[in-house]
Amino acid sequence: MAVDHVQPGRFVVLEGIDGCGKTTQLQAVSRWLESPEAGCLPPDRQLIVTREPGGTPLGLALRELLLHPPGGAAPGSTAELLLYAADRAQHVERTIRPALAAGHWVLSDRFSGSTAAYQGHGRGLDLALIQQLEAVATAGLQPDLTLWLDLPLAESLRRRGGRAADRIEAEGASFLERVAEGFATLAGQRGWVRIDAMAPVDRVTAACCAALRGLVDVP
Ligand code: T5A
């Protein structure tokens, strides 16, 4: 008897330091992925665009606690780590896995690589512990493709110049420098695709789309 298999969807993540252009590229890449030219989404499949923290209603509340904590009282490093993990566990269970199982594509602004970069390399928390927690929060789910938007820290600070910083962005240059170095290390370890984020917006989009093309034909 023939079994009706649903072709599982694809899970794509954009990572990088604050202000590297993820939001800009998320919009441009979404437009391309949804276009007939990309040829990756059959008519009955959708593109789910999401983010961390904040990809679920619970995650939105956690995002507010993390980035704008009540009374400005910052969580300790361990509490911060666990809050990001809680956001991710909910995101994977309620949004990402069900979408992939239904054959949809998921495009996420940040995923577990951000915890390794910010809480691991940035805060100096134990990387082995972070990996264990990642396994719990994701239940083993890994992106099919991670695009690392590589931008020098000085340029990210320049681009964010006029904007009010959230709590993490306000941590200071040496913290952000460690995070930036962390992303470079993780990209090598985890096989992420490096995208030169210094290039003009349309060239960055073209590079992202070229990397995504490789996912379209893989069964
Ligand atoms: N965090 C998150 C952790 O510490 N641990 C975790 O596990 C996770 C998941 C989230 C914060 O939480 C931390 C990391 C973050 O600090 P957020 O609000 O989601 O914060 O913010 P960011 O992810 O940092 O996103 P931003 O909105 O700050 O930056 P984007 O989205 O990377 O950049 P974007 O697209 O807004 O661009 C910034 C500016 O640059 C311009 C844009 O027009 C904009 O003005 N720009 C370009 N200019 C020239 N050339 C280009 N190619 C450009 N691309 C964009």
py3Dmol code that shows the C-alpha trace and the ligand (Angstrom):
import py3Dmol

protein = """\
ATOM      1  CA  MET A   1       0.000   0.000   0.000  1.00  0.00           C
ATOM      2  CA  ALA A   2       1.379   3.405  -0.939  1.00  0.00           C
ATOM      3  CA  VAL A   3       2.205   5.679   1.993  1.00  0.00           C
ATOM      4  CA  ASP A   4       1.555   9.392   1.558  1.00  0.00           C
ATOM      5  CA  HIS A   5       4.809  10.948   2.759  1.00  0.00           C
ATOM      6  CA  VAL A   6       4.871  14.671   3.369  1.00  0.00           C
ATOM      7  CA  GLN A   7       8.160  16.072   2.073  1.00  0.00           C
ATOM      8  CA  PRO A   8       9.592  17.702   5.201  1.00  0.00           C
ATOM      9  CA  GLY A   9      10.236  21.424   5.003  1.00  0.00           C
ATOM     10  CA  ARG A  10      13.543  23.212   5.343  1.00  0.00           C
ATOM     11  CA  PHE A  11      14.871  25.095   8.343  1.00  0.00           C
ATOM     12  CA  VAL A  12      17.087  28.093   7.581  1.00  0.00           C
ATOM     13  CA  VAL A  13      18.671  30.383  10.176  1.00  0.00           C
ATOM     14  CA  LEU A  14      20.333  33.792   9.924  1.00  0.00           C
ATOM     15  CA  GLU A  15      22.989  34.503  12.555  1.00  0.00           C
ATOM     16  CA  GLY A  16      25.394  37.333  13.309  1.00  0.00           C
ATOM     17  CA  ILE A  17      26.146  40.227  15.622  1.00  0.00           C
ATOM     18  CA  ASP A  18      23.607  42.940  16.387  1.00  0.00           C
ATOM     19  CA  GLY A  19      22.917  45.158  13.395  1.00  0.00           C
ATOM     20  CA  CYS A  20      24.584  42.833  10.845  1.00  0.00           C
ATOM     21  CA  GLY A  21      21.535  43.085   8.570  1.00  0.00           C
ATOM     22  CA  LYS A  22      19.439  40.034   9.512  1.00  0.00           C
ATOM     23  CA  THR A  23      16.107  41.859   9.531  1.00  0.00           C
ATOM     24  CA  THR A  24      16.859  43.479   6.183  1.00  0.00           C
ATOM     25  CA  GLN A  25      17.848  40.147   4.628  1.00  0.00           C
ATOM     26  CA  LEU A  26      14.975  38.234   6.222  1.00  0.00           C
ATOM     27  CA  GLN A  27      12.563  40.440   4.298  1.00  0.00           C
ATOM     28  CA  ALA A  28      14.450  40.292   0.998  1.00  0.00           C
ATOM     29  CA  VAL A  29      15.132  36.561   1.164  1.00  0.00           C
ATOM     30  CA  SER A  30      11.473  35.868   2.087  1.00  0.00           C
ATOM     31  CA  ARG A  31      10.311  37.725  -1.010  1.00  0.00           C
ATOM     32  CA  TRP A  32      12.671  35.646  -3.132  1.00  0.00           C
ATOM     33  CA  LEU A  33      11.757  32.324  -1.487  1.00  0.00           C
ATOM     34  CA  GLU A  34       8.071  33.005  -2.107  1.00  0.00           C
ATOM     35  CA  SER A  35       8.630  33.921  -5.733  1.00  0.00           C
ATOM     36  CA  PRO A  36       8.103  31.338  -8.513  1.00  0.00           C
ATOM     37  CA  GLU A  37      11.702  32.034  -9.588  1.00  0.00           C
ATOM     38  CA  ALA A  38      13.046  30.353  -6.435  1.00  0.00           C
ATOM     39  CA  GLY A  39      10.957  27.255  -7.113  1.00  0.00           C
ATOM     40  CA  CYS A  40      11.133  25.915  -3.585  1.00  0.00           C
ATOM     41  CA  LEU A  41       7.615  26.326  -2.244  1.00  0.00           C
ATOM     42  CA  PRO A  42       4.845  24.255  -3.820  1.00  0.00           C
ATOM     43  CA  PRO A  43       1.475  26.077  -3.798  1.00  0.00           C
ATOM     44  CA  ASP A  44       0.266  24.284  -0.663  1.00  0.00           C
ATOM     45  CA  ARG A  45       3.407  25.041   1.346  1.00  0.00           C
ATOM     46  CA  GLN A  46       4.188  28.200   3.279  1.00  0.00           C
ATOM     47  CA  LEU A  47       7.211  30.153   4.396  1.00  0.00           C
ATOM     48  CA  ILE A  48       7.159  30.780   8.150  1.00  0.00           C
ATOM     49  CA  VAL A  49       9.319  33.766   9.109  1.00  0.00           C
ATOM     50  CA  THR A  50      10.165  33.830  12.783  1.00  0.00           C
ATOM     51  CA  ARG A  51      12.786  34.934  15.285  1.00  0.00           C
ATOM     52  CA  GLU A  52      14.453  34.327  18.637  1.00  0.00           C
ATOM     53  CA  PRO A  53      13.769  35.461  21.180  1.00  0.00           C
ATOM     54  CA  GLY A  54      10.067  35.968  20.541  1.00  0.00           C
ATOM     55  CA  GLY A  55       8.833  33.403  18.001  1.00  0.00           C
ATOM     56  CA  THR A  56       5.785  32.422  20.093  1.00  0.00           C
ATOM     57  CA  PRO A  57       3.390  34.330  22.408  1.00  0.00           C
ATOM     58  CA  LEU A  58       5.303  32.989  25.435  1.00  0.00           C
ATOM     59  CA  GLY A  59       8.547  33.869  23.668  1.00  0.00           C
ATOM     60  CA  LEU A  60       7.378  37.451  23.174  1.00  0.00           C
ATOM     61  CA  ALA A  61       6.918  37.811  26.940  1.00  0.00           C
ATOM     62  CA  LEU A  62      10.358  36.248  27.499  1.00  0.00           C
ATOM     63  CA  ARG A  63      11.854  38.631  24.921  1.00  0.00           C
ATOM     64  CA  GLU A  64      10.541  41.608  26.847  1.00  0.00           C
ATOM     65  CA  LEU A  65      11.944  40.185  30.125  1.00  0.00           C
ATOM     66  CA  LEU A  66      15.311  39.559  28.485  1.00  0.00           C
ATOM     67  CA  LEU A  67      15.814  42.766  26.547  1.00  0.00           C
ATOM     68  CA  HIS A  68      13.890  45.229  28.730  1.00  0.00           C
ATOM     69  CA  PRO A  69      13.772  43.643  32.205  1.00  0.00           C
ATOM     70  CA  PRO A  70      11.387  45.108  34.790  1.00  0.00           C
ATOM     71  CA  GLY A  71      12.970  47.949  36.740  1.00  0.00           C
ATOM     72  CA  GLY A  72      16.077  47.584  34.563  1.00  0.00           C
ATOM     73  CA  ALA A  73      17.154  44.677  36.812  1.00  0.00           C
ATOM     74  CA  ALA A  74      19.245  42.508  34.482  1.00  0.00           C
ATOM     75  CA  PRO A  75      18.997  38.733  34.981  1.00  0.00           C
ATOM     76  CA  GLY A  76      22.139  36.951  36.165  1.00  0.00           C
ATOM     77  CA  SER A  77      24.076  35.067  33.479  1.00  0.00           C
ATOM     78  CA  THR A  78      22.589  31.674  34.339  1.00  0.00           C
ATOM     79  CA  ALA A  79      19.031  32.986  34.497  1.00  0.00           C
ATOM     80  CA  GLU A  80      19.611  34.716  31.152  1.00  0.00           C
ATOM     81  CA  LEU A  81      20.877  31.448  29.625  1.00  0.00           C
ATOM     82  CA  LEU A  82      17.827  29.550  30.877  1.00  0.00           C
ATOM     83  CA  LEU A  83      15.390  32.189  29.637  1.00  0.00           C
ATOM     84  CA  TYR A  84      16.839  31.992  26.112  1.00  0.00           C
ATOM     85  CA  ALA A  85      16.635  28.186  26.361  1.00  0.00           C
ATOM     86  CA  ALA A  86      12.988  28.368  27.472  1.00  0.00           C
ATOM     87  CA  ASP A  87      12.185  30.649  24.535  1.00  0.00           C
ATOM     88  CA  ARG A  88      13.864  28.178  22.165  1.00  0.00           C
ATOM     89  CA  ALA A  89      12.176  25.084  23.616  1.00  0.00           C
ATOM     90  CA  GLN A  90       8.761  26.680  23.130  1.00  0.00           C
ATOM     91  CA  HIS A  91       9.708  27.930  19.666  1.00  0.00           C
ATOM     92  CA  VAL A  92      10.881  24.496  18.508  1.00  0.00           C
ATOM     93  CA  GLU A  93       7.949  22.600  19.993  1.00  0.00           C
ATOM     94  CA  ARG A  94       5.128  24.962  19.059  1.00  0.00           C
ATOM     95  CA  THR A  95       6.277  26.669  15.871  1.00  0.00           C
ATOM     96  CA  ILE A  96       9.259  25.140  14.092  1.00  0.00           C
ATOM     97  CA  ARG A  97       8.733  21.373  14.342  1.00  0.00           C
ATOM     98  CA  PRO A  98       5.020  21.424  13.444  1.00  0.00           C
ATOM     99  CA  ALA A  99       5.755  23.666  10.450  1.00  0.00           C
ATOM    100  CA  LEU A 100       8.576  21.443   9.169  1.00  0.00           C
ATOM    101  CA  ALA A 101       6.483  18.306   9.656  1.00  0.00           C
ATOM    102  CA  ALA A 102       3.765  19.859   7.480  1.00  0.00           C
ATOM    103  CA  GLY A 103       6.340  20.516   4.744  1.00  0.00           C
ATOM    104  CA  HIS A 104       6.601  24.272   5.277  1.00  0.00           C
ATOM    105  CA  TRP A 105       9.871  26.204   5.199  1.00  0.00           C
ATOM    106  CA  VAL A 106      11.006  28.068   8.309  1.00  0.00           C
ATOM    107  CA  LEU A 107      13.293  31.095   8.200  1.00  0.00           C
ATOM    108  CA  SER A 108      14.470  32.203  11.633  1.00  0.00           C
ATOM    109  CA  ASP A 109      16.288  35.329  12.767  1.00  0.00           C
ATOM    110  CA  ARG A 110      18.714  33.648  15.235  1.00  0.00           C
ATOM    111  CA  PHE A 111      18.693  30.163  16.791  1.00  0.00           C
ATOM    112  CA  SER A 112      20.959  28.181  19.129  1.00  0.00           C
ATOM    113  CA  GLY A 113      24.164  29.596  17.601  1.00  0.00           C
ATOM    114  CA  SER A 114      23.292  32.926  19.226  1.00  0.00           C
ATOM    115  CA  THR A 115      23.293  31.370  22.687  1.00  0.00           C
ATOM    116  CA  ALA A 116      26.719  29.825  22.059  1.00  0.00           C
ATOM    117  CA  ALA A 117      28.005  33.198  20.783  1.00  0.00           C
ATOM    118  CA  TYR A 118      26.465  35.579  23.356  1.00  0.00           C
ATOM    119  CA  GLN A 119      26.141  33.499  26.530  1.00  0.00           C
ATOM    120  CA  GLY A 120      29.083  31.173  25.759  1.00  0.00           C
ATOM    121  CA  HIS A 121      31.775  33.271  24.078  1.00  0.00           C
ATOM    122  CA  GLY A 122      30.423  36.643  25.249  1.00  0.00           C
ATOM    123  CA  ARG A 123      29.556  35.931  28.896  1.00  0.00           C
ATOM    124  CA  GLY A 124      32.080  33.118  29.287  1.00  0.00           C
ATOM    125  CA  LEU A 125      29.562  30.482  30.417  1.00  0.00           C
ATOM    126  CA  ASP A 126      30.633  26.866  30.047  1.00  0.00           C
ATOM    127  CA  LEU A 127      30.312  25.870  26.383  1.00  0.00           C
ATOM    128  CA  ALA A 128      29.787  22.167  27.173  1.00  0.00           C
ATOM    129  CA  LEU A 129      26.892  23.083  29.474  1.00  0.00           C
ATOM    130  CA  ILE A 130      25.447  25.320  26.773  1.00  0.00           C
ATOM    131  CA  GLN A 131      25.617  22.456  24.301  1.00  0.00           C
ATOM    132  CA  GLN A 132      23.770  20.152  26.721  1.00  0.00           C
ATOM    133  CA  LEU A 133      21.103  22.772  27.223  1.00  0.00           C
ATOM    134  CA  GLU A 134      20.887  23.271  23.458  1.00  0.00           C
ATOM    135  CA  ALA A 135      20.211  19.539  23.042  1.00  0.00           C
ATOM    136  CA  VAL A 136      17.364  19.803  25.563  1.00  0.00           C
ATOM    137  CA  ALA A 137      15.845  22.995  24.137  1.00  0.00           C
ATOM    138  CA  THR A 138      15.998  21.886  20.500  1.00  0.00           C
ATOM    139  CA  ALA A 139      15.348  18.177  21.144  1.00  0.00           C
ATOM    140  CA  GLY A 140      18.067  17.592  18.571  1.00  0.00           C
ATOM    141  CA  LEU A 141      16.649  19.824  15.830  1.00  0.00           C
ATOM    142  CA  GLN A 142      19.366  21.460  13.715  1.00  0.00           C
ATOM    143  CA  PRO A 143      19.016  23.962  10.898  1.00  0.00           C
ATOM    144  CA  ASP A 144      19.400  22.656   7.342  1.00  0.00           C
ATOM    145  CA  LEU A 145      21.355  25.816   6.593  1.00  0.00           C
ATOM    146  CA  THR A 146      22.764  28.657   8.696  1.00  0.00           C
ATOM    147  CA  LEU A 147      23.746  31.877   6.973  1.00  0.00           C
ATOM    148  CA  TRP A 148      26.278  33.834   9.026  1.00  0.00           C
ATOM    149  CA  LEU A 149      26.169  37.531   8.148  1.00  0.00           C
ATOM    150  CA  ASP A 150      29.754  38.502   8.876  1.00  0.00           C
ATOM    151  CA  LEU A 151      30.111  42.207   9.663  1.00  0.00           C
ATOM    152  CA  PRO A 152      32.990  43.933  11.490  1.00  0.00           C
ATOM    153  CA  LEU A 153      31.890  45.166  14.904  1.00  0.00           C
ATOM    154  CA  ALA A 154      32.812  48.790  14.109  1.00  0.00           C
ATOM    155  CA  GLU A 155      30.456  48.763  11.114  1.00  0.00           C
ATOM    156  CA  SER A 156      27.628  47.220  13.142  1.00  0.00           C
ATOM    157  CA  LEU A 157      28.019  49.969  15.760  1.00  0.00           C
ATOM    158  CA  ARG A 158      28.032  52.591  12.998  1.00  0.00           C
ATOM    159  CA  ARG A 159      24.881  51.181  11.382  1.00  0.00           C
ATOM    160  CA  ARG A 160      23.050  51.073  14.698  1.00  0.00           C
ATOM    161  CA  GLY A 161      24.347  54.554  15.550  1.00  0.00           C
ATOM    162  CA  GLY A 162      21.140  56.523  16.127  1.00  0.00           C
ATOM    163  CA  ARG A 163      19.066  53.699  17.622  1.00  0.00           C
ATOM    164  CA  ALA A 164      18.453  53.154  21.323  1.00  0.00           C
ATOM    165  CA  ALA A 165      20.383  50.069  22.448  1.00  0.00           C
ATOM    166  CA  ASP A 166      18.605  47.163  24.144  1.00  0.00           C
ATOM    167  CA  ARG A 167      20.183  45.562  27.224  1.00  0.00           C
ATOM    168  CA  ILE A 168      22.444  43.180  25.291  1.00  0.00           C
ATOM    169  CA  GLU A 169      23.503  45.793  22.738  1.00  0.00           C
ATOM    170  CA  ALA A 170      24.462  48.111  25.621  1.00  0.00           C
ATOM    171  CA  GLU A 171      26.936  45.578  27.096  1.00  0.00           C
ATOM    172  CA  GLY A 172      29.987  47.373  25.726  1.00  0.00           C
ATOM    173  CA  ALA A 173      32.619  46.855  23.062  1.00  0.00           C
ATOM    174  CA  SER A 174      34.710  44.095  24.677  1.00  0.00           C
ATOM    175  CA  PHE A 175      31.637  41.899  25.251  1.00  0.00           C
ATOM    176  CA  LEU A 176      30.499  42.457  21.664  1.00  0.00           C
ATOM    177  CA  GLU A 177      34.042  41.769  20.400  1.00  0.00           C
ATOM    178  CA  ARG A 178      34.022  38.366  22.149  1.00  0.00           C
ATOM    179  CA  VAL A 179      30.594  37.657  20.644  1.00  0.00           C
ATOM    180  CA  ALA A 180      31.856  38.559  17.162  1.00  0.00           C
ATOM    181  CA  GLU A 181      34.881  36.274  17.562  1.00  0.00           C
ATOM    182  CA  GLY A 182      32.541  33.580  18.880  1.00  0.00           C
ATOM    183  CA  PHE A 183      30.438  33.739  15.726  1.00  0.00           C
ATOM    184  CA  ALA A 184      33.562  33.296  13.583  1.00  0.00           C
ATOM    185  CA  THR A 185      34.630  30.258  15.625  1.00  0.00           C
ATOM    186  CA  LEU A 186      31.150  28.718  15.554  1.00  0.00           C
ATOM    187  CA  ALA A 187      30.850  29.240  11.806  1.00  0.00           C
ATOM    188  CA  GLY A 188      33.935  27.064  11.294  1.00  0.00           C
ATOM    189  CA  GLN A 189      32.850  24.437  13.816  1.00  0.00           C
ATOM    190  CA  ARG A 190      29.259  24.164  12.634  1.00  0.00           C
ATOM    191  CA  GLY A 191      29.681  24.516   8.882  1.00  0.00           C
ATOM    192  CA  TRP A 192      27.764  27.772   8.516  1.00  0.00           C
ATOM    193  CA  VAL A 193      27.850  29.629   5.206  1.00  0.00           C
ATOM    194  CA  ARG A 194      29.689  32.938   5.579  1.00  0.00           C
ATOM    195  CA  ILE A 195      28.052  35.894   3.867  1.00  0.00           C
ATOM    196  CA  ASP A 196      29.999  39.144   3.504  1.00  0.00           C
ATOM    197  CA  ALA A 197      27.583  41.559   5.197  1.00  0.00           C
ATOM    198  CA  MET A 198      29.717  44.618   4.319  1.00  0.00           C
ATOM    199  CA  ALA A 199      28.485  44.380   0.716  1.00  0.00           C
ATOM    200  CA  PRO A 200      25.533  46.464  -0.501  1.00  0.00           C
ATOM    201  CA  VAL A 201      22.111  45.078   0.488  1.00  0.00           C
ATOM    202  CA  ASP A 202      21.255  43.583  -2.925  1.00  0.00           C
ATOM    203  CA  ARG A 203      24.618  41.792  -3.137  1.00  0.00           C
ATOM    204  CA  VAL A 204      24.117  40.330   0.338  1.00  0.00           C
ATOM    205  CA  THR A 205      20.646  39.142  -0.726  1.00  0.00           C
ATOM    206  CA  ALA A 206      22.071  37.553  -3.874  1.00  0.00           C
ATOM    207  CA  ALA A 207      24.678  35.683  -1.816  1.00  0.00           C
ATOM    208  CA  CYS A 208      22.001  34.418   0.605  1.00  0.00           C
ATOM    209  CA  CYS A 209      19.781  33.275  -2.274  1.00  0.00           C
ATOM    210  CA  ALA A 210      22.707  31.481  -3.947  1.00  0.00           C
ATOM    211  CA  ALA A 211      23.304  29.513  -0.741  1.00  0.00           C
ATOM    212  CA  LEU A 212      19.588  28.746  -0.442  1.00  0.00           C
ATOM    213  CA  ARG A 213      19.407  27.403  -3.989  1.00  0.00           C
ATOM    214  CA  GLY A 214      21.461  24.464  -2.793  1.00  0.00           C
ATOM    215  CA  LEU A 215      18.609  23.410  -0.507  1.00  0.00           C
ATOM    216  CA  VAL A 216      15.903  23.432  -3.139  1.00  0.00           C
ATOM    217  CA  ASP A 217      16.861  20.270  -4.991  1.00  0.00           C
ATOM    218  CA  VAL A 218      17.914  18.180  -2.007  1.00  0.00           C
ATOM    219  CA  PRO A 219      15.254  15.505  -1.390  1.00  0.00           C
TER     220      PRO A 219
END
"""
ligand_1 = """\
55
T5A
N 20.516 36.991 22.105
C 19.639 36.329 21.285
C 21.298 36.311 23.031
O 22.061 36.942 23.788
N 21.196 34.955 23.108
C 20.348 34.228 22.321
O 20.273 32.986 22.426
C 19.527 34.945 21.362
C 18.561 34.195 20.490
C 18.132 40.064 20.217
C 19.248 40.178 21.241
O 19.265 38.998 22.022
C 20.581 38.459 22.021
C 21.222 38.959 20.759
C 20.594 40.321 20.561
O 21.376 41.269 21.250
P 17.136 41.691 18.438
O 16.257 42.847 18.749
O 16.498 40.506 17.844
O 17.928 41.311 19.736
O 18.226 42.367 17.608
P 19.276 41.881 16.613
O 19.166 40.434 16.328
O 20.559 42.346 17.121
O 18.811 42.637 15.319
P 18.936 44.132 14.934
O 17.565 44.540 14.532
O 19.651 44.949 15.921
O 19.891 44.037 13.696
P 19.769 43.265 12.345
O 18.395 42.746 12.153
O 20.863 42.283 12.239
O 20.083 44.417 11.280
P 19.093 45.305 10.400
O 18.668 44.574 9.218
O 18.071 45.884 11.302
O 20.132 46.411 9.920
C 20.707 47.370 10.792
C 20.914 48.698 10.010
O 21.852 48.483 8.982
C 21.278 48.790 7.715
C 19.770 48.733 7.904
O 19.096 49.563 6.968
C 19.639 49.226 9.334
O 19.654 50.621 9.369
N 21.784 47.793 6.762
C 22.742 48.033 5.856
N 23.434 49.153 5.548
C 24.387 49.036 4.563
N 24.627 47.887 3.874
C 23.942 46.757 4.136
N 24.229 45.614 3.475
C 22.952 46.804 5.181
N 22.107 45.863 5.698
C 21.415 46.485 6.672
"""
view = py3Dmol.view(width=600, height=400)
view.addModel(protein, "pdb")
view.setStyle({"model": 0}, {"cartoon": {"style": "trace"}})
view.addModel(ligand_1, "xyz")
view.setStyle({"model": 1}, {"stick": {}})
view.zoomTo()
view.show()
